[in-house]
Amino acid sequence: MQTQARGIGTHTWFFRDGAAFTVPGAGTAGRTAKPSAEDPAWIETGVISGFKADPTKGSASAEIWAPSPGRLRLFDEIELKVGLQLDFTFEEMSPLAFELIFGTLPLDSNSTQYNPLAGGRLRKGWLHVQQYDNDDALFNTCDYFVALKVSGQIDFTSDSKQVIVPATAGVLHSTLNTGTLA
């Protein structure tokens, strides 16, 4: 990776926890089983904006103080908890965004009927992230096992430019979480 100023465009896809996948072989998605990026069952999230990473979410550390020789001086600091939260905005209404807003059971492009709050508003699964720089070159690719949810109110009034859906993805521990810099 070269050090340089970059503009970054982010694209995301989601794969539900418990959903079947066929690539790289037959399996069921979960914390310990990740579908390949080539699997056709990934859900495209549509246009997103404002992708932000908060590496301090839930993090905690402890300071170790030691006498030197009599006055206590900071000797070390150790991490006790680490977390990562991803925040972004869905700029398009997709079946997934609708699910997250109204807590429906899983929806797809053929869905016509739903029951509000029948499925809860938290979705666990895999979030695939691809980031491109200002020269349209792939810069960063990540797969995170996450808890995805809406993070604020949705304005359906006619005076807003469009319906946007603020979302947050708390990165959950998985040994299959990966990232690749191009």
C-alpha atoms as a printed R data frame, in Angstrom:
    type eleno elety resid chain resno       x       y      z
1   ATOM     1    CA   MET     A     1   0.000   0.000  0.000
2   ATOM     2    CA   GLN     A     2   1.297   3.411 -0.940
3   ATOM     3    CA   THR     A     3   0.857   6.330  1.408
4   ATOM     4    CA   GLN     A     4  -1.200   8.963 -0.395
5   ATOM     5    CA   ALA     A     5  -4.338  11.063 -0.073
6   ATOM     6    CA   ARG     A     6  -7.392   9.099 -1.215
7   ATOM     7    CA   GLY     A     7 -11.077   9.587 -1.776
8   ATOM     8    CA   ILE     A     8 -12.895   6.381 -0.925
9   ATOM     9    CA   GLY     A     9 -16.147   4.983 -2.360
10  ATOM    10    CA   THR     A    10 -17.640   2.111 -0.349
11  ATOM    11    CA   HIS     A    11 -19.892  -0.721 -1.550
12  ATOM    12    CA   THR     A    12 -21.459  -3.345  0.732
13  ATOM    13    CA   TRP     A    13 -23.270  -6.679  0.536
14  ATOM    14    CA   PHE     A    14 -24.925  -8.667  3.335
15  ATOM    15    CA   PHE     A    15 -25.364 -12.410  3.918
16  ATOM    16    CA   ARG     A    16 -27.810 -13.459  6.639
17  ATOM    17    CA   ASP     A    17 -26.704 -15.645  9.538
18  ATOM    18    CA   GLY     A    18 -28.320 -19.060  9.003
19  ATOM    19    CA   ALA     A    19 -28.778 -18.657  5.226
20  ATOM    20    CA   ALA     A    20 -27.550 -21.409  2.920
21  ATOM    21    CA   PHE     A    21 -24.600 -20.820  0.617
22  ATOM    22    CA   THR     A    22 -23.149 -22.869 -2.243
23  ATOM    23    CA   VAL     A    23 -19.719 -21.266 -2.813
24  ATOM    24    CA   PRO     A    24 -17.041 -22.366 -1.895
25  ATOM    25    CA   GLY     A    25 -19.168 -25.439 -1.103
26  ATOM    26    CA   ALA     A    26 -22.519 -26.156  0.478
27  ATOM    27    CA   GLY     A    27 -22.924 -24.685  3.945
28  ATOM    28    CA   THR     A    28 -24.877 -22.452  6.287
29  ATOM    29    CA   ALA     A    29 -23.602 -18.954  7.036
30  ATOM    30    CA   GLY     A    30 -22.639 -18.208 10.599
31  ATOM    31    CA   ARG     A    31 -19.848 -16.958 12.797
32  ATOM    32    CA   THR     A    32 -17.746 -20.014 11.871
33  ATOM    33    CA   ALA     A    33 -18.890 -20.426  8.237
34  ATOM    34    CA   LYS     A    34 -18.461 -17.683  5.647
35  ATOM    35    CA   PRO     A    35 -19.703 -17.777  2.047
36  ATOM    36    CA   SER     A    36 -17.324 -16.832 -0.728
37  ATOM    37    CA   ALA     A    37 -17.710 -13.356 -2.221
38  ATOM    38    CA   GLU     A    38 -18.728 -15.135 -5.446
39  ATOM    39    CA   ASP     A    39 -21.777 -16.820 -3.859
40  ATOM    40    CA   PRO     A    40 -24.953 -15.626 -5.646
41  ATOM    41    CA   ALA     A    41 -26.977 -15.322 -2.419
42  ATOM    42    CA   TRP     A    42 -25.232 -12.151 -1.192
43  ATOM    43    CA   ILE     A    43 -27.735  -9.303 -0.775
44  ATOM    44    CA   GLU     A    44 -26.653  -6.086 -2.455
45  ATOM    45    CA   THR     A    45 -27.370  -3.242 -0.053
46  ATOM    46    CA   GLY     A    46 -27.614  -0.585 -2.766
47  ATOM    47    CA   VAL     A    47 -26.003   2.834 -2.648
48  ATOM    48    CA   ILE     A    48 -24.562   3.736  0.746
49  ATOM    49    CA   SER     A    49 -22.924   6.901  2.023
50  ATOM    50    CA   GLY     A    50 -21.090   8.144  5.079
51  ATOM    51    CA   PHE     A    51 -19.196   4.915  5.810
52  ATOM    52    CA   LYS     A    52 -17.424   5.450  9.141
53  ATOM    53    CA   ALA     A    53 -15.399   3.110 11.333
54  ATOM    54    CA   ASP     A    54 -15.307   3.652 15.104
55  ATOM    55    CA   PRO     A    55 -12.446   1.572 16.552
56  ATOM    56    CA   THR     A    56 -13.146   2.818 20.084
57  ATOM    57    CA   LYS     A    57 -16.684   1.412 20.405
58  ATOM    58    CA   GLY     A    58 -16.794  -0.677 23.582
59  ATOM    59    CA   SER     A    59 -13.024  -0.552 23.994
60  ATOM    60    CA   ALA     A    60 -11.387  -0.324 27.393
61  ATOM    61    CA   SER     A    61  -7.849  -0.336 28.708
62  ATOM    62    CA   ALA     A    62  -6.097  -0.334 32.054
63  ATOM    63    CA   GLU     A    63  -3.160   1.806 33.082
64  ATOM    64    CA   ILE     A    64  -0.365   0.174 35.058
65  ATOM    65    CA   TRP     A    65   1.414   2.512 37.457
66  ATOM    66    CA   ALA     A    66   4.749   1.684 39.044
67  ATOM    67    CA   PRO     A    67   6.961   3.492 41.575
68  ATOM    68    CA   SER     A    68  10.108   4.994 40.064
69  ATOM    69    CA   PRO     A    69  11.696   5.297 42.586
70  ATOM    70    CA   GLY     A    70   8.945   6.573 44.871
71  ATOM    71    CA   ARG     A    71   6.531   8.551 42.727
72  ATOM    72    CA   LEU     A    72   4.074   6.500 40.659
73  ATOM    73    CA   ARG     A    73   4.672   6.869 36.940
74  ATOM    74    CA   LEU     A    74   2.758   5.405 34.054
75  ATOM    75    CA   PHE     A    75   4.546   2.135 33.309
76  ATOM    76    CA   ASP     A    76   2.248   0.359 30.844
77  ATOM    77    CA   GLU     A    77  -1.204   0.265 29.339
78  ATOM    78    CA   ILE     A    78  -3.023  -2.918 28.415
79  ATOM    79    CA   GLU     A    79  -6.157  -3.510 26.338
80  ATOM    80    CA   LEU     A    80  -8.983  -5.216 28.170
81  ATOM    81    CA   LYS     A    81 -11.746  -4.894 25.566
82  ATOM    82    CA   VAL     A    82 -11.669  -4.102 21.850
83  ATOM    83    CA   GLY     A    83 -14.539  -3.256 19.554
84  ATOM    84    CA   LEU     A    84 -15.290  -1.917 16.103
85  ATOM    85    CA   GLN     A    85 -18.482  -0.283 14.904
86  ATOM    86    CA   LEU     A    86 -19.268   0.586 11.289
87  ATOM    87    CA   ASP     A    87 -21.795   3.343 10.598
88  ATOM    88    CA   PHE     A    88 -23.265   4.178  7.196
89  ATOM    89    CA   THR     A    89 -26.450   5.304  5.487
90  ATOM    90    CA   PHE     A    90 -28.563   3.340  3.029
91  ATOM    91    CA   GLU     A    91 -29.371   5.847  0.267
92  ATOM    92    CA   GLU     A    92 -31.869   3.470 -1.380
93  ATOM    93    CA   MET     A    93 -34.844   1.570 -0.034
94  ATOM    94    CA   SER     A    94 -34.068  -2.107 -0.456
95  ATOM    95    CA   PRO     A    95 -35.853  -5.139  0.969
96  ATOM    96    CA   LEU     A    96 -33.060  -5.375  3.579
97  ATOM    97    CA   ALA     A    97 -33.482  -1.721  4.615
98  ATOM    98    CA   PHE     A    98 -37.243  -2.253  4.874
99  ATOM    99    CA   GLU     A    99 -36.640  -5.347  7.057
100 ATOM   100    CA   LEU     A   100 -34.381  -3.393  9.389
101 ATOM   101    CA   ILE     A   101 -36.824  -0.490  9.726
102 ATOM   102    CA   PHE     A   102 -39.966  -2.511 10.383
103 ATOM   103    CA   GLY     A   103 -38.508  -5.664 11.945
104 ATOM   104    CA   THR     A   104 -40.046  -7.974  9.373
105 ATOM   105    CA   LEU     A   105 -39.140 -11.533  8.557
106 ATOM   106    CA   PRO     A   106 -36.646 -11.780  5.650
107 ATOM   107    CA   LEU     A   107 -37.812  -9.984  2.503
108 ATOM   108    CA   ASP     A   108 -36.616 -10.175 -1.088
109 ATOM   109    CA   SER     A   109 -37.429  -8.397 -4.347
110 ATOM   110    CA   ASN     A   110 -40.543 -10.591 -4.796
111 ATOM   111    CA   SER     A   111 -42.009  -9.868 -1.334
112 ATOM   112    CA   THR     A   112 -45.407  -8.151 -1.234
113 ATOM   113    CA   GLN     A   113 -46.739  -8.865  2.278
114 ATOM   114    CA   TYR     A   114 -45.022  -8.468  5.653
115 ATOM   115    CA   ASN     A   115 -45.761  -8.343  9.362
116 ATOM   116    CA   PRO     A   116 -44.135  -5.505 11.344
117 ATOM   117    CA   LEU     A   117 -41.928  -6.648 14.248
118 ATOM   118    CA   ALA     A   118 -42.358 -10.346 13.335
119 ATOM   119    CA   GLY     A   119 -38.633 -10.810 12.817
120 ATOM   120    CA   GLY     A   120 -36.950  -8.265 15.080
121 ATOM   121    CA   ARG     A   121 -34.805  -5.382 13.901
122 ATOM   122    CA   LEU     A   122 -31.341  -6.831 14.490
123 ATOM   123    CA   ARG     A   123 -29.785  -8.879 11.694
124 ATOM   124    CA   LYS     A   124 -26.645 -10.916 12.232
125 ATOM   125    CA   GLY     A   125 -24.589 -12.029  9.296
126 ATOM   126    CA   TRP     A   126 -21.648 -11.283  7.061
127 ATOM   127    CA   LEU     A   127 -20.972  -7.779  5.756
128 ATOM   128    CA   HIS     A   128 -18.747  -7.715  2.674
129 ATOM   129    CA   VAL     A   129 -17.134  -4.319  2.105
130 ATOM   130    CA   GLN     A   130 -15.284  -3.168 -1.012
131 ATOM   131    CA   GLN     A   131 -13.657   0.255 -1.049
132 ATOM   132    CA   TYR     A   132 -12.369   1.964 -4.182
133 ATOM   133    CA   ASP     A   133 -10.101   4.986 -4.340
134 ATOM   134    CA   ASN     A   134 -10.576   8.138 -6.391
135 ATOM   135    CA   ASP     A   135  -8.919   6.421 -9.393
136 ATOM   136    CA   ASP     A   136 -11.581   3.632 -9.266
137 ATOM   137    CA   ALA     A   137  -8.958   1.139 -8.105
138 ATOM   138    CA   LEU     A   138  -9.955  -1.454 -5.505
139 ATOM   139    CA   PHE     A   139  -8.225  -0.336 -2.323
140 ATOM   140    CA   ASN     A   140  -9.660  -2.395  0.552
141 ATOM   141    CA   THR     A   141 -11.831  -5.512  0.827
142 ATOM   142    CA   CYS     A   142 -13.187  -6.751  4.180
143 ATOM   143    CA   ASP     A   143 -15.553  -9.415  5.476
144 ATOM   144    CA   TYR     A   144 -17.003  -8.861  8.940
145 ATOM   145    CA   PHE     A   145 -19.443 -10.936 10.974
146 ATOM   146    CA   VAL     A   146 -21.784  -8.221 12.277
147 ATOM   147    CA   ALA     A   147 -24.940  -7.301 14.136
148 ATOM   148    CA   LEU     A   148 -26.683  -4.923 11.692
149 ATOM   149    CA   LYS     A   149 -29.452  -2.539 12.730
150 ATOM   150    CA   VAL     A   150 -31.038   0.833 11.999
151 ATOM   151    CA   SER     A   151 -29.442   3.558 14.129
152 ATOM   152    CA   GLY     A   152 -31.963   6.395 13.945
153 ATOM   153    CA   GLN     A   153 -35.342   7.684 12.837
154 ATOM   154    CA   ILE     A   154 -36.513   7.334  9.256
155 ATOM   155    CA   ASP     A   155 -38.101  10.425  7.715
156 ATOM   156    CA   PHE     A   156 -40.854   9.454  5.266
157 ATOM   157    CA   THR     A   157 -42.151  13.034  4.862
158 ATOM   158    CA   SER     A   158 -42.384  14.567  1.409
159 ATOM   159    CA   ASP     A   159 -40.079  17.483  2.254
160 ATOM   160    CA   SER     A   160 -37.041  15.253  2.593
161 ATOM   161    CA   LYS     A   161 -34.887  14.678 -0.488
162 ATOM   162    CA   GLN     A   162 -35.395  10.907 -0.298
163 ATOM   163    CA   VAL     A   163 -35.808   8.245  2.326
164 ATOM   164    CA   ILE     A   164 -32.433   7.439  3.861
165 ATOM   165    CA   VAL     A   165 -31.770   4.790  6.481
166 ATOM   166    CA   PRO     A   166 -28.939   5.275  8.999
167 ATOM   167    CA   ALA     A   167 -27.424   1.929  9.974
168 ATOM   168    CA   THR     A   168 -24.805   0.574 12.316
169 ATOM   169    CA   ALA     A   169 -22.929  -2.702 12.129
170 ATOM   170    CA   GLY     A   170 -21.237  -3.862 15.308
171 ATOM   171    CA   VAL     A   171 -18.366  -6.131 14.316
172 ATOM   172    CA   LEU     A   172 -18.647  -9.404 16.233
173 ATOM   173    CA   HIS     A   173 -15.717 -11.714 16.914
174 ATOM   174    CA   SER     A   174 -15.069 -14.349 14.281
175 ATOM   175    CA   THR     A   175 -11.799 -15.954 13.279
176 ATOM   176    CA   LEU     A   176 -13.074 -15.578  9.693
177 ATOM   177    CA   ASN     A   177 -13.174 -11.744  9.797
178 ATOM   178    CA   THR     A   178 -10.674 -10.686  7.124
179 ATOM   179    CA   GLY     A   179  -9.331  -7.653  5.311
180 ATOM   180    CA   THR     A   180  -7.165  -7.256  2.228
181 ATOM   181    CA   LEU     A   181  -5.412  -4.085  1.080
182 ATOM   182    CA   ALA     A   182  -4.829  -3.827 -2.662
